[in-house]
Amino acid sequence: MKNEKAVVVFSGGQDSTTCLFWALDHFAEVETVTFNYNQRHSLEIDCAASIAEELGVKHTVLDMSLLNQLAPNALTRGDIEIEHKEGELPSTFVDGRNLLFLSFAAVLAKQVGARHIVTGVCETDFSGYPDCRDVFVKSLNVTLNLAMDYQFVIHTPLMWINKAETWKLADELGAFNFVREKTLTCYNGIIGDGCGECPACKLRAAGLAEYVAERKGAGA
Ligand SMILES: [Zn+2]
């Protein structure tokens, strides 16, 4: 795949930034695409743009504000609290969001001559998003190939690994400090280790602590 081109679905968060480093390691040419759907913090778009610039990859921002119209939710509307009740979908859920993102990414990828699409979806920390499951991604891959008569390959380097293993992957790619210091996962818009209080920060911190402990144990 070294002589081919890939488009990375990129939010500026830990997962997609790790995927971006993975893509840079695997492909000759890499571009990024970020979806703007009136996230709580336009800082998320700014963060993605500055990471792309620093890594020297083209960054396209696509307007997906129609998602806000379709499915008002906690990420796009400040008046709805972010909450995640046990056994229920989180209030940040937008039906079909990943379906739409991957489909638009594919249209863009074909336009720029890229066959490969890289996305950070993950079934291990599965929080109930049906269109982040491996079976869905494989199904969509077939559908996209038929829809556009093109041989896309969707890559999901994080599909079967947990948060600690995602930190490990970043480390193996030489990107541990970069991902830790420059990515934005926090719902309160704080880059790096974040606010420490929101669900996204807690998940990220737990994975980081687990990986750092494991790395110490290994004597690294
Ligand atoms: Zn936070």
Boltz pocket constraint, residues with backbone or C-beta under 6 A from the ligand:
constraints:
  - pocket:
      binder: B
      contacts: [[A, 185], [A, 186], [A, 187], [A, 188], [A, 189], [A, 193], [A, 194], [A, 195], [A, 196], [A, 197], [A, 198], [A, 199], [A, 200], [A, 201]]
      max_distance: 6.0
